[in-house]
Amino acid sequence: MASSSAAYARNSKPITERKQPKIVKNLSKIEPRKLGVGLVAGCCLALLTYISLAKLFSIYSPVFDISRTISKSNSSPSGTLVETVSIPNSNSSSSFSEEPDESATINELFDSKKTEDDPVLDIPVPKETDRVKDNAPKGTQSTTLGDRNSKTDFPQLYDRNDKETPKGQTESKIACDENSKDEGFPYARPTVCEMTGDLRISPNEKSVYLVSSSQSTVFNQNGEKKVRPYARKDDFLMPSVVEVTVKSVEPESELPKCTKRYHVPAVIFSVAGYTGNFFHDMTDVLIPLFLTTSHFKGEVQYFITNFKPYWVHRYQPILSKLSNYDVINFDEDKEVHCFPQGFLGLIRDRDLIIYPNPTRNPRNYSMVDFTRFLRSALSLKRDRPIILGESPKMKPRMLIISRSGTRKLLNQKEVAAMAEDLGFDVILKEATPELSSYAELVNSCDVLLAVHGAGLTNQIFLPTEAVLVQIVPWGKMDWMATNFYGQPARDMKLRYVEYYIDKEESTLMEKYPSDHIVFTDPMAIHAQGWASLAEIIMKQDVRVNLTRFKPSLLQALDFLQE
């Protein structure tokens, strides 16, 4: 073809006339026997080269090692344990399983870092460099739930720093925090003990058996540690709190047989003391309970001493948000409950305050976290207050907490009328025992106004950045006003307004002469102790001067414009 390229236009020679390639021509001169020997030798050389390189560059593959388990038995080398551990399903209806075999080993470990949406997975096999070797000394295995400060995604399965434990024994541990104080805060924190290993809780004996071959310095000469697990260490309250005894026992001792065995931690705490008072329900139980156990994401079993059915019923929405399981009445239960980890007592900080702390609060929880948790537990809808000007028809809502007892705001109707004139939609209502409905009411408001100690704890239900107005009674109440309500409000990210009354605004003027110590030296009454303070200063009522009080309401309005 005229259009074809030169390469395709070139004439091709017949096959019989083509020359053979040189390499084929050379091979044809070699004898067949010699050629076969050469090919065999070449194949052998290639095979040896492949084997050498395969050994040199081989890579460990965990895929083929996942199914390999090291079973724990008396005949096996020490330091062995099952390597594949399953995390329990949080949807189970019970935190325990009936225990048919006393010698069964608890292998379920709980991952405190998991979120609520995480699927149930097997804990992956550790890397080869972290694997427990078959000849490792006994005692290198750990049944703890992991280091609370660990940054890893899974609990630490193996602890190489444990002391060697004799064959067949379990090395349990206990650590207690007691008598700690903060500078500038007068209250000693309560004792709280954390235990890991083989724990056997016998409510009938008011005891916790800690099975260990060595005795901690925590125990007295009888091998016991006595704790009253109420999260406020007031000496005159302690005798009413049920005392629980932790007993250190040798593995060879005659131990109470487990009737129920759990794969989650246990927490034993008391609702004695001041509980029943809303402020103390929060400061002495619920906030410490949140601080101690919220990271378990519901996988924790509660035991309550000084059990009060009405208290448990009132706070059931909060308790059920913190634990997936029904609480156990420690005062009446007859079972022997066995756990891999437990807390006796609760970790607490200040009143309505949570500060970062490397031991008490290693996860840096805050009061904002707690209030967010409450909104979730009680299904409260509002996270933020109204912003003035966004919707002309919307008025900011103010709740004035009414009182029938002490520390009443005597002219509350006049205060409400003035607030309405300034543009507030005002509700006057006394706090009620029904938790959910009153929490919903508070959450629906943008401003909460009350006299000190007269329902201000309800600030925990306010939306973040709402406004708290505290009316502080006469009598040098600065420290109490700041530490019990003012600073907590700031820590909850609320806007805070405080109003200190003059003595003319107090009903103390009707009870005592003007030269009485309550007016001339109020701190002297504080120095006499709580009994005098409660009898004199805390029983006053308040009638605010409207002209003097008005700027406080205007300040609350200003906050809602930011």
C-alpha positions as CSV (number, residue, x, y, z in Angstrom):
1,M,0.0,0.0,0.0
2,A,1.1,3.5,-0.9
3,S,0.2,4.8,2.5
4,S,1.9,2.0,4.5
5,S,5.0,2.8,6.5
6,A,8.4,1.6,5.3
7,A,8.6,-1.0,8.0
8,Y,5.4,-2.8,6.9
9,A,6.2,-2.3,3.2
10,R,9.5,-4.2,3.5
11,N,9.4,-7.7,1.9
12,S,9.8,-10.6,4.3
13,K,12.0,-13.7,3.6
14,P,10.6,-17.2,3.6
15,I,10.9,-19.0,7.0
16,T,13.3,-21.6,5.6
17,E,15.7,-18.9,4.5
18,R,15.8,-17.1,7.8
19,K,19.0,-17.3,10.0
20,Q,18.8,-18.9,13.4
21,P,19.6,-16.7,16.4
22,K,23.2,-17.0,17.6
23,I,22.3,-18.3,21.1
24,V,20.3,-21.2,19.7
25,K,23.1,-21.9,17.2
26,N,25.6,-22.1,20.2
27,L,23.3,-24.3,22.3
28,S,22.9,-26.8,19.4
29,K,26.7,-27.5,19.6
30,I,26.5,-28.6,23.3
31,E,26.0,-32.3,24.0
32,P,22.5,-33.1,25.4
33,R,24.0,-34.7,28.6
34,K,26.1,-31.7,29.5
35,L,23.1,-29.4,28.9
36,G,20.9,-31.4,31.3
37,V,23.6,-31.3,34.0
38,G,23.9,-27.6,33.7
39,L,20.2,-26.9,34.0
40,V,19.9,-29.0,37.1
41,A,22.9,-27.2,38.7
42,G,21.3,-23.8,37.9
43,C,18.0,-24.8,39.5
44,C,19.7,-25.9,42.7
45,L,21.6,-22.7,42.9
46,A,18.4,-20.6,42.5
47,L,16.6,-22.7,45.2
48,L,19.5,-22.2,47.7
49,T,19.5,-18.5,47.0
50,Y,15.7,-18.2,47.6
51,I,15.9,-20.1,50.9
52,S,18.7,-17.9,52.2
53,L,17.0,-14.7,51.3
54,A,13.6,-15.9,52.8
55,K,15.2,-16.5,56.2
56,L,17.0,-13.2,56.1
57,F,14.0,-11.1,55.2
58,S,11.2,-13.0,56.9
59,I,8.6,-10.9,58.8
60,Y,6.6,-11.9,61.8
61,S,2.9,-12.1,60.9
62,P,0.4,-11.8,63.9
63,V,-2.3,-13.1,61.6
64,F,-1.0,-16.7,62.1
65,D,-0.5,-16.2,65.8
66,I,-4.0,-14.9,66.9
67,S,-5.3,-18.4,67.4
68,R,-2.4,-19.4,69.5
69,T,-3.3,-19.2,73.2
70,I,-1.3,-20.1,76.2
71,S,-3.6,-22.0,78.5
72,K,-3.3,-21.6,82.3
73,S,-2.7,-24.9,84.1
74,N,-0.7,-26.3,86.9
75,S,1.4,-28.3,84.5
76,S,2.3,-25.5,82.2
77,P,5.2,-23.1,82.7
78,S,4.7,-20.3,85.1
79,G,3.6,-16.9,83.8
80,T,1.1,-18.1,81.3
81,L,-2.4,-16.9,80.7
82,V,-5.0,-16.7,78.0
83,E,-4.1,-13.9,75.6
84,T,-7.4,-13.3,73.8
85,V,-9.8,-11.4,76.2
86,S,-13.3,-10.4,75.3
87,I,-14.9,-7.1,76.5
88,P,-18.3,-7.7,78.0
89,N,-21.4,-6.6,76.1
90,S,-22.9,-3.5,77.8
91,N,-26.3,-4.5,76.7
92,S,-26.4,-7.5,79.0
93,S,-29.2,-7.4,81.6
94,S,-26.9,-8.3,84.5
95,S,-23.3,-7.5,85.5
96,F,-22.7,-10.9,87.0
97,S,-22.8,-14.6,86.0
98,E,-23.8,-17.4,88.2
99,E,-20.5,-19.1,89.3
100,P,-20.6,-22.9,88.9
101,D,-16.8,-23.2,89.1
102,E,-14.9,-21.7,92.1
103,S,-11.6,-22.0,90.3
104,A,-12.7,-20.2,87.1
105,T,-10.5,-17.2,86.2
106,I,-11.8,-13.7,85.4
107,N,-10.4,-12.8,82.1
108,E,-12.8,-10.0,81.1
109,L,-11.1,-6.6,81.4
110,F,-13.0,-3.3,81.0
111,D,-11.7,-0.6,78.7
112,S,-12.4,2.7,80.5
113,K,-11.3,4.8,77.4
114,K,-14.0,3.5,75.1
115,T,-16.9,5.7,74.0
116,E,-20.5,4.7,74.2
117,D,-20.6,4.1,70.5
118,D,-17.6,1.7,70.4
119,P,-18.5,-1.8,69.2
120,V,-17.8,-4.8,71.4
121,L,-14.4,-6.2,70.3
122,D,-11.8,-8.6,71.3
123,I,-8.7,-7.0,72.8
124,P,-6.0,-7.4,70.2
125,V,-3.0,-9.7,70.9
126,P,0.0,-7.6,72.1
127,K,2.9,-6.9,69.8
128,E,5.7,-9.6,69.8
129,T,8.0,-7.2,71.7
130,D,5.4,-7.0,74.5
131,R,4.4,-10.6,74.6
132,V,4.8,-12.5,77.9
133,K,7.3,-15.3,77.3
134,D,6.6,-18.8,78.4
135,N,9.5,-18.7,80.8
136,A,8.5,-15.4,82.4
137,P,8.4,-15.5,86.2
138,K,4.9,-15.9,87.7
139,G,3.6,-12.5,88.8
140,T,4.2,-10.8,85.5
141,Q,0.6,-11.2,84.7
142,S,-1.9,-8.5,85.7
143,T,-5.6,-8.7,86.3
144,T,-6.0,-5.0,86.8
145,L,-8.3,-2.9,84.6
146,G,-5.4,-0.8,83.3
147,D,-3.5,2.3,84.4
148,R,-5.9,5.2,84.9
149,N,-3.3,7.5,83.5
150,S,-2.5,5.3,80.5
151,K,-2.7,6.9,77.1
152,T,-3.2,3.6,75.3
153,D,-6.5,2.5,73.8
154,F,-6.6,-0.7,75.7
155,P,-5.9,-1.7,79.3
156,Q,-2.5,-2.9,80.2
157,L,-2.7,-6.7,80.1
158,Y,0.8,-7.5,81.4
159,D,2.6,-5.7,84.2
160,R,6.3,-6.7,84.3
161,N,7.0,-4.7,87.5
162,D,4.9,-6.9,89.8
163,K,6.8,-8.9,92.4
164,E,7.1,-12.6,91.9
165,T,4.1,-14.4,93.3
166,P,4.4,-18.0,94.5
167,K,2.8,-20.6,92.2
168,G,-1.0,-20.8,92.5
169,Q,-1.4,-17.5,94.3
170,T,-2.9,-14.2,93.2
171,E,-1.2,-10.9,94.1
172,S,-3.9,-8.4,94.9
173,K,-3.3,-4.7,95.6
174,I,-4.9,-1.9,97.7
175,A,-4.1,1.8,97.8
176,C,-5.9,4.3,100.0
177,D,-6.1,8.1,99.9
178,E,-7.0,9.5,103.4
179,N,-6.7,12.7,105.4
180,S,-5.8,14.8,102.3
181,K,-6.6,18.5,102.4
182,D,-6.4,21.5,100.0
183,E,-4.8,24.7,101.2
184,G,-7.5,27.3,102.0
185,F,-10.2,24.6,102.3
186,P,-10.9,23.4,105.8
187,Y,-12.5,20.0,105.2
188,A,-10.5,16.8,105.2
189,R,-11.4,14.5,102.3
190,P,-12.9,11.1,103.2
191,T,-10.9,7.9,102.9
192,V,-11.2,6.1,99.6
193,C,-9.5,2.8,98.8
194,E,-9.0,1.2,95.4
195,M,-8.4,-2.5,95.2
196,T,-7.4,-4.9,92.3
197,G,-7.0,-8.6,92.1
198,D,-9.2,-11.2,93.8
199,L,-11.9,-9.2,95.8
200,R,-14.8,-11.0,97.6
201,I,-17.5,-8.7,98.9
202,S,-19.7,-10.2,101.7
203,P,-22.3,-7.6,102.6
204,N,-23.7,-9.9,105.3
205,E,-20.3,-9.7,107.1
206,K,-19.8,-6.0,106.2
207,S,-16.5,-7.2,104.8
208,V,-14.3,-7.2,101.7
209,Y,-11.8,-10.1,101.4
210,L,-8.7,-9.1,99.5
211,V,-6.8,-12.3,98.6
212,S,-3.1,-11.6,98.6
213,S,0.2,-13.4,99.5
214,S,1.7,-10.2,100.9
215,Q,0.2,-7.6,103.3
216,S,0.1,-3.9,102.4
217,T,1.0,-1.3,104.9
218,V,-2.6,0.0,104.6
219,F,-3.7,-2.8,107.0
220,N,-3.4,-2.8,110.7
221,Q,-1.6,-5.6,112.7
222,N,-4.7,-7.8,112.3
223,G,-4.6,-7.5,108.6
224,E,-7.7,-5.2,108.4
225,K,-8.6,-1.8,107.1
226,K,-11.8,-0.2,108.4
227,V,-13.6,2.4,106.2
228,R,-16.8,4.3,106.6
229,P,-17.6,5.0,102.9
230,Y,-19.3,8.4,103.1
231,A,-17.8,11.2,101.1
232,R,-17.7,13.9,103.8
233,K,-15.4,13.4,106.7
234,D,-17.3,15.2,109.5
235,D,-16.4,13.5,112.8
236,F,-19.9,13.7,114.3
237,L,-21.4,12.1,111.2
238,M,-19.1,9.2,110.9
239,P,-20.6,7.0,113.7
240,S,-23.9,6.7,111.7
241,V,-22.1,5.4,108.6
242,V,-21.9,1.7,108.2
243,E,-18.3,0.5,108.7
244,V,-16.9,-1.8,106.1
245,T,-13.8,-3.9,106.8
246,V,-11.2,-4.9,104.2
247,K,-9.5,-8.1,105.3
248,S,-6.2,-9.2,103.8
249,V,-6.2,-13.0,103.5
250,E,-3.8,-15.6,102.3
251,P,-4.8,-17.6,99.2
252,E,-4.5,-20.8,101.3
253,S,-7.0,-19.5,103.9
254,E,-10.6,-20.7,104.0
255,L,-12.3,-18.1,101.9
256,P,-16.0,-17.4,101.4
257,K,-17.1,-19.1,98.2
258,C,-18.1,-16.8,95.4
259,T,-21.8,-17.1,94.7
260,K,-21.7,-14.4,91.9
261,R,-18.7,-13.5,89.9
262,Y,-18.5,-10.2,87.9
263,H,-16.5,-8.8,85.0
264,V,-16.9,-5.2,86.0
265,P,-15.6,-3.0,88.9
266,A,-17.5,-2.7,92.2
267,V,-18.1,0.5,94.1
268,I,-19.3,0.6,97.8
269,F,-20.5,3.9,99.1
270,S,-22.9,5.3,101.7
271,V,-25.9,7.6,101.5
272,A,-25.9,8.4,105.3
273,G,-24.9,11.8,106.7
274,Y,-26.6,14.8,105.3
275,T,-28.2,13.0,102.3
276,G,-31.8,14.0,101.8
277,N,-30.6,17.7,101.5
278,F,-30.2,18.5,97.8
279,F,-26.9,20.3,98.2
280,H,-25.4,17.4,100.1
281,D,-26.9,14.8,97.7
282,M,-24.8,16.4,95.0
283,T,-21.7,17.3,96.9
284,D,-21.4,14.1,99.1
285,V,-22.7,11.5,96.7
286,L,-23.5,12.2,93.1
287,I,-20.6,14.4,92.1
288,P,-18.1,12.1,93.8
289,L,-19.8,9.1,92.2
290,F,-19.4,10.9,88.8
291,L,-15.8,11.6,89.5
292,T,-15.1,8.0,90.6
293,T,-17.0,6.0,88.0
294,S,-18.1,7.9,84.9
295,H,-15.1,6.7,82.9
296,F,-16.4,3.1,83.2
297,K,-19.3,4.1,80.8
298,G,-21.9,2.2,82.8
299,E,-19.9,-1.0,83.3
300,V,-19.7,-0.7,87.1
301,Q,-21.7,-2.3,89.9
302,Y,-22.8,-0.1,92.9
303,F,-23.3,-1.3,96.5
304,I,-25.1,1.2,98.7
305,T,-24.8,1.2,102.5
306,N,-27.2,3.1,104.8
307,F,-29.6,2.2,102.0
308,K,-32.6,4.6,101.6
309,P,-35.2,3.4,99.1
310,Y,-36.6,6.9,98.6
311,W,-33.1,8.3,97.9
312,V,-32.4,5.6,95.3
313,H,-35.8,6.2,93.7
314,R,-35.4,10.0,93.5
315,Y,-32.0,9.7,91.8
316,Q,-32.6,6.6,89.7
317,P,-32.2,8.5,86.3
318,I,-28.7,9.6,87.4
319,L,-27.7,6.3,88.9
320,S,-28.9,4.4,85.8
321,K,-26.9,6.7,83.6
322,L,-23.7,6.0,85.5
323,S,-24.3,2.2,85.9
324,N,-26.0,-0.3,83.6
325,Y,-27.0,-2.5,86.6
326,D,-29.4,-2.2,89.5
327,V,-27.8,-1.1,92.8
328,I,-27.3,-3.7,95.5
329,N,-28.5,-3.0,99.0
330,F,-25.3,-3.6,101.0
331,D,-27.3,-3.6,104.3
332,E,-29.4,-6.7,103.4
333,D,-27.7,-8.7,100.6
334,K,-26.6,-12.2,101.5
335,E,-24.5,-13.2,98.5
336,V,-20.7,-13.3,98.1
337,H,-19.8,-11.1,95.1
338,C,-16.4,-11.5,93.5
339,F,-14.7,-8.8,91.4
340,P,-11.4,-8.0,89.7
341,Q,-11.5,-4.4,90.9
342,G,-13.3,-2.3,93.4
343,F,-13.5,1.0,95.2
344,L,-14.5,1.5,98.9
345,G,-15.7,5.0,99.3
346,L,-15.8,7.8,96.7
347,I,-13.3,10.3,95.4
348,R,-14.4,13.9,96.1
349,D,-13.2,17.4,95.6
350,R,-14.7,20.6,97.0
351,D,-18.4,21.4,97.3
352,L,-19.9,21.7,93.8
353,I,-16.3,22.1,92.5
354,I,-14.1,19.7,90.5
355,Y,-10.5,20.6,89.9
356,P,-7.8,18.8,87.9
357,N,-5.7,16.6,90.1
358,P,-3.2,13.9,89.0
359,T,-4.5,11.3,91.5
360,R,-8.1,12.2,92.2
361,N,-9.0,13.5,88.8
362,P,-6.5,12.2,86.2
363,R,-9.0,12.6,83.4
364,N,-9.5,16.4,84.2
365,Y,-13.2,16.3,84.5
366,S,-14.9,19.6,85.2
367,M,-18.2,20.9,86.5
368,V,-19.1,21.6,82.9
369,D,-18.7,17.9,82.2
370,F,-20.9,17.1,85.2
371,T,-23.7,19.5,84.1
372,R,-23.5,18.2,80.6
373,F,-23.9,14.7,82.0
374,L,-26.9,15.8,84.1
375,R,-28.6,17.2,81.0
376,S,-28.1,13.9,79.3
377,A,-29.3,11.8,82.2
378,L,-32.4,13.9,82.8
379,S,-33.1,14.6,79.1
380,L,-32.8,18.4,79.6
381,K,-33.1,20.1,76.2
382,R,-31.3,23.5,76.6
383,D,-27.6,23.9,76.4
384,R,-27.5,27.7,75.9
385,P,-29.7,30.6,77.2
386,I,-31.5,33.1,75.1
387,I,-29.5,35.9,73.5
388,L,-31.3,39.2,73.8
389,G,-32.2,40.7,70.4
390,E,-32.1,37.5,68.4
391,S,-35.9,37.2,68.6
392,P,-37.8,40.4,69.5
393,K,-40.8,38.4,70.8
394,M,-38.7,36.2,73.1
395,K,-38.3,37.4,76.7
396,P,-35.5,36.1,79.0
397,R,-37.0,33.7,81.6
398,M,-36.2,34.2,85.3
399,L,-36.9,31.7,88.1
400,I,-37.1,33.1,91.6
401,I,-36.9,30.3,94.1
402,S,-39.6,30.8,96.7
403,R,-39.1,29.5,100.3
404,S,-41.4,28.6,103.1
405,G,-38.6,28.0,105.7
406,T,-35.6,30.2,106.6
407,R,-33.8,32.6,104.4
408,K,-37.0,33.7,102.6
409,L,-37.1,36.6,100.2
410,L,-39.9,38.4,101.9
411,N,-40.6,40.9,99.1
412,Q,-40.3,38.4,96.3
413,K,-43.4,39.6,94.6
414,E,-42.1,43.1,94.4
415,V,-38.8,41.8,93.1
416,A,-40.7,39.8,90.5
417,A,-42.7,42.9,89.4
418,M,-39.6,44.9,89.0
419,A,-37.9,42.2,87.0
420,E,-41.0,42.0,84.7
421,D,-40.8,45.8,84.2
422,L,-37.2,45.3,83.0
423,G,-38.3,42.7,80.4
424,F,-38.1,39.4,82.2
425,D,-40.7,36.6,82.1
426,V,-40.7,35.7,85.8
427,I,-41.7,32.4,87.5
428,L,-42.0,32.2,91.3
429,K,-41.7,28.6,92.5
430,E,-40.4,26.6,95.5
431,A,-38.1,23.7,94.8
432,T,-39.8,20.3,94.9
433,P,-38.6,16.8,95.7
434,E,-39.6,15.6,92.2
435,L,-36.2,15.8,90.5
436,S,-36.9,15.6,86.8
437,S,-39.8,18.1,86.6
438,Y,-38.0,20.8,88.6
439,A,-34.7,20.2,86.7
440,E,-36.7,20.7,83.5
441,L,-38.2,24.0,84.9
442,V,-34.7,25.3,85.9
443,N,-33.3,24.3,82.5
444,S,-36.0,26.2,80.7
445,C,-34.9,29.5,82.4
446,D,-32.1,31.9,81.5
447,V,-31.7,33.4,85.0
448,L,-31.9,31.8,88.5
449,L,-32.4,34.0,91.5
450,A,-32.3,32.9,95.2
451,V,-31.1,33.7,98.6
452,H,-27.9,31.9,99.8
453,G,-28.6,28.3,100.8
454,A,-32.2,28.5,99.6
455,G,-32.2,26.4,96.5
456,L,-29.1,27.7,94.6
457,T,-27.8,24.2,94.1
458,N,-30.3,24.0,91.3
459,Q,-27.9,26.1,89.2
460,I,-26.5,22.7,88.0
461,F,-29.5,22.4,85.7
462,L,-29.1,25.8,84.1
463,P,-28.0,26.0,80.5
464,T,-24.3,26.8,80.1
465,E,-23.8,30.6,80.1
466,A,-27.1,31.3,81.8
467,V,-27.1,33.7,84.8
468,L,-27.1,33.0,88.5
469,V,-28.0,35.8,91.0
470,Q,-27.2,35.1,94.6
471,I,-28.6,37.3,97.4
472,V,-26.0,37.0,100.3
473,P,-27.5,37.5,103.8
474,W,-25.9,39.6,106.5
475,G,-23.1,38.2,108.7
476,K,-19.8,38.0,106.8
477,M,-21.0,35.3,104.5
478,D,-18.4,36.1,101.8
479,W,-16.4,32.9,102.1
480,M,-19.4,30.7,102.1
481,A,-21.1,32.6,99.3
482,T,-18.1,32.3,97.1
483,N,-17.0,28.8,97.8
484,F,-20.4,27.1,97.9
485,Y,-22.1,28.9,95.0
486,G,-20.1,31.7,93.4
487,Q,-17.0,29.8,92.3
488,P,-19.0,26.7,91.3
489,A,-21.2,28.9,89.1
490,R,-18.1,30.2,87.3
491,D,-16.7,26.6,87.0
492,M,-20.0,25.6,85.3
493,K,-19.5,28.5,82.8
494,L,-22.5,30.4,84.2
495,R,-22.5,34.2,84.5
496,Y,-22.6,35.2,88.2
497,V,-24.1,38.1,90.0
498,E,-24.0,38.5,93.7
499,Y,-25.8,41.0,95.9
500,Y,-24.7,41.6,99.5
501,I,-27.5,42.9,101.7
502,D,-27.1,45.7,104.3
503,K,-28.1,44.9,107.9
504,E,-31.3,47.0,107.3
505,E,-32.4,44.5,104.7
506,S,-32.2,41.6,107.2
507,T,-34.8,40.4,109.8
508,L,-31.9,40.2,112.3
509,M,-32.6,43.9,112.9
510,E,-36.0,42.8,114.3
511,K,-34.5,40.2,116.6
512,Y,-31.3,41.8,118.1
513,P,-30.3,45.3,119.2
514,S,-28.0,47.3,117.0
515,D,-25.1,46.8,119.4
516,H,-25.4,43.0,119.3
517,I,-22.4,41.0,118.2
518,V,-24.1,39.9,115.1
519,F,-23.8,43.5,113.8
520,T,-20.6,44.6,115.5
521,D,-18.5,41.5,115.0
522,P,-20.2,38.8,112.9
523,M,-17.0,36.8,112.6
524,A,-17.1,36.1,116.3
525,I,-20.3,34.1,115.7
526,H,-18.5,32.1,112.9
527,A,-15.7,31.4,115.4
528,Q,-18.2,29.8,117.8
529,G,-18.9,27.0,115.2
530,W,-21.6,25.8,113.0
531,A,-24.2,25.5,115.7
532,S,-24.1,29.3,116.5
533,L,-23.9,30.2,112.9
534,A,-27.0,28.1,112.0
535,E,-29.0,29.3,115.0
536,I,-28.4,33.1,114.4
537,I,-27.2,34.0,111.0
538,M,-28.7,31.2,108.9
539,K,-32.2,31.8,110.3
540,Q,-32.5,35.3,109.0
541,D,-34.9,36.3,106.2
542,V,-34.3,39.0,103.6
543,R,-36.2,42.0,102.3
544,V,-34.1,43.7,99.6
545,N,-34.0,47.4,98.9
546,L,-35.5,47.5,95.4
547,T,-33.6,50.6,94.4
548,R,-30.3,49.1,95.6
549,F,-31.1,45.7,94.1
550,K,-32.1,46.9,90.6
551,P,-28.5,47.2,89.2
552,S,-28.1,43.4,89.9
553,L,-31.1,42.7,87.6
554,L,-29.7,45.0,85.0
555,Q,-26.4,43.3,85.1
556,A,-28.2,39.9,84.5
557,L,-29.8,41.5,81.4
558,D,-26.4,42.7,80.2
559,F,-24.9,39.2,80.5
560,L,-27.7,37.9,78.2
561,Q,-26.7,40.4,75.5
562,E,-23.2,39.0,75.2
